[in-house]
């Protein structure tokens, strides 16, 4: 998801008329980083 966001960000920067791709790329990068960094679903491992 982060890689796709970076690709869309680059395309949005290269093609000036496609500003929507720039914003979609930024959103995908942010969402991808949040999903990767935050544990979702309580996947904490207990160590006894």
LUMDO-716920 format. One record per residue: z, y, x of N, C-alpha, C in turn. Coordinates in pm, whole numbers, padded with zeros to 5 digits, always signed. Example, Ala and Ser with C-alpha at 12.3 -4.5 7.8 and 13.67 -1.06 7.14 Angstrom:
REM residues 2
+00780-00569+01319+00780-00450+01230+00780-00330+01320/+00708-00225+01285+00714-00106+01367+00787+00003+01290/
This chain:
REM residues 48
+00000-00120+00083+00000+00000+00000+00000+00125+00087/+00075+00120+00194+00079+00235+00286-00056+00253+00354/-00117+00141+00393-00248+00147+00460-00353+00203+00364/-00350+00158+00239-00442+00211+00139-00421+00360+00119/-00297+00402+00118-00267+00545+00105-00320+00625+00222/-00308+00571+00342-00360+00641+00460-00512+00651+00453/-00578+00544+00409-00724+00546+00398-00768+00651+00296/-00702+00653+00179-00737+00753+00078-00707+00894+00126/-00600+00910+00202-00565+01041+00257-00675+01089+00351/-00724+01000+00437-00829+01037+00532-00958+01072+00458/-00993+00990+00357-01114+01018+00279-01101+01152+00207/-00981+01178+00152-00958+01305+00084-00967+01424+00177/-00928+01405+00303-00937+01515+00399-01081+01536+00447/-01155+01426+00462-01293+01437+00512-01384+01497+00406/-01373+01444+00283-01457+01493+00174-01375+01597+00097/-01408+01723+00116-01326+01830+00062-01330+01836-00091/-01435+01780-00151-01447+01789-00297-01361+01684-00367/-01306+01587-00292-01228+01480-00353-01079+01503-00327/-01025+01613-00379-00884+01644-00357-00793+01545-00429/-00843+01483-00537-00759+01388-00610-00727+01267-00524/-00822+01226-00439-00796+01115-00348-00689+01149-00246/-00686+01276-00206-00583+01322-00113-00445+01304-00175/-00429+01347-00301-00299+01336-00367-00263+01192-00398/-00361+01110-00437-00334+00969-00462-00289+00901-00332/-00352+00937-00222-00313+00882-00092-00171+00918-00054/-00133+01045-00077+00004+01089-00046+00104+01013-00131/+00075+00999-00260+00166+00929-00351+00179+00782-00310/+00067+00718-00275+00073+00577-00234+00154+00558-00106/+00141+00651-00013+00218+00640+00111+00368+00652+00081/+00404+00750-00001+00546+00769-00034+00603+00649-00108/+00530+00602-00210+00577+00487-00288+00585+00362-00201/+00486+00343-00115+00486+00227-00026+00605+00227+00070/+00638+00344+00124+00751+00352+00214+00883+00328+00141/+00896+00382+00020+01018+00360-00058+01035+00213-00091/+00926+00148-00133+00934+00007-00169+00968-00079-00048/+00915-00042+00068+00941-00122+00188+01082-00101+00243/+01136+00020+00228+01264+00050+00292+01384+00021+00204/+01367+00023+00072+01480+00000-00018+01479-00145-00066/+01593-00211-00058+01601-00347-00112+01597-00345-00265/+01505-00419-00323+01488-00419-00468+01527-00557-00521/+01602-00558-00630+01639-00684-00693+01766-00746-00635/+01841-00670-00560+01968-00721-00508+01949-00836-00413/+01866-00819-00311+01838-00929-00217+01934-00923-00098/+02060-00885-00125+02158-00883-00017+02202-01025+00016/+02205-01055+00143+02248-01188+00185+02394-01181+00227/+02472-01270+00170+02614-01272+00206+02634-01367+00323/+02708-01319+00419+02738-01399+00538+02887-01430+00536/+02921-01559+00529+03062-01598+00527+03110-01633+00665/
